[in-house]
Amino acid sequence: MKKKMNRRDFVTTGAAASVAVAAGQSALAAASSDHNVSNPALSRSPEMLSTQGTTPMVISDYSGFGYRNGGTMNAVEKAFQMITDGEDVLDAVIAGVNIPEND
């Protein structure tokens, strides 16, 4: 059975992850400057390896779900469709945000 994550757990986990990423990046920067390393592999972000496929997820407040502005899709539907069609994720998010914002 899956445990539901409440808002407090979500914020705590997100904050802990942010601190961990920031600490890792600053340690990596310090190590590369201390040793004068110019390896491009050290300067790029880590890659995510997964043995399973992942399902795209679009998160929005009510305005992204409730408003269609005369169209057939709301912001969440538009962004999800574009992502699953292989469009760039940033372009999909921008297209989704434009739906409730274009009023």
Contacts in CASP RR format, 6 or more apart in sequence:
PFRMAT RR
TARGET T0000
AUTHOR 0000-0000-0000
METHOD contacts of the structure
MODEL  1
MKKKMNRRDFVTTGAAASVAVAAGQSALAAASSDHNVSNPALSRSPEMLS
TQGTTPMVISDYSGFGYRNGGTMNAVEKAFQMITDGEDVLDAVIAGVNIP
END
5 13 0 8 1.000
28 42 0 8 1.000
31 37 0 8 1.000
31 42 0 8 1.000
32 38 0 8 1.000
32 39 0 8 1.000
32 42 0 8 1.000
32 43 0 8 1.000
56 80 0 8 1.000
56 83 0 8 1.000
56 84 0 8 1.000
58 76 0 8 1.000
58 79 0 8 1.000
58 80 0 8 1.000
58 83 0 8 1.000
58 93 0 8 1.000
60 75 0 8 1.000
60 76 0 8 1.000
63 75 0 8 1.000
63 100 0 8 1.000
64 74 0 8 1.000
64 75 0 8 1.000
64 76 0 8 1.000
64 96 0 8 1.000
64 99 0 8 1.000
64 100 0 8 1.000
65 74 0 8 1.000
65 75 0 8 1.000
65 76 0 8 1.000
66 74 0 8 1.000
66 100 0 8 1.000
67 74 0 8 1.000
67 75 0 8 1.000
67 99 0 8 1.000
67 100 0 8 1.000
67 103 0 8 1.000
68 74 0 8 1.000
68 99 0 8 1.000
69 99 0 8 1.000
69 100 0 8 1.000
69 102 0 8 1.000
69 103 0 8 1.000
71 99 0 8 1.000
73 81 0 8 1.000
73 99 0 8 1.000
74 99 0 8 1.000
74 100 0 8 1.000
75 96 0 8 1.000
75 97 0 8 1.000
75 98 0 8 1.000
75 99 0 8 1.000
75 100 0 8 1.000
76 96 0 8 1.000
78 92 0 8 1.000
78 95 0 8 1.000
78 96 0 8 1.000
78 99 0 8 1.000
79 92 0 8 1.000
79 93 0 8 1.000
79 95 0 8 1.000
79 96 0 8 1.000
80 92 0 8 1.000
82 91 0 8 1.000
82 92 0 8 1.000
82 95 0 8 1.000
82 96 0 8 1.000
83 89 0 8 1.000
83 92 0 8 1.000
END
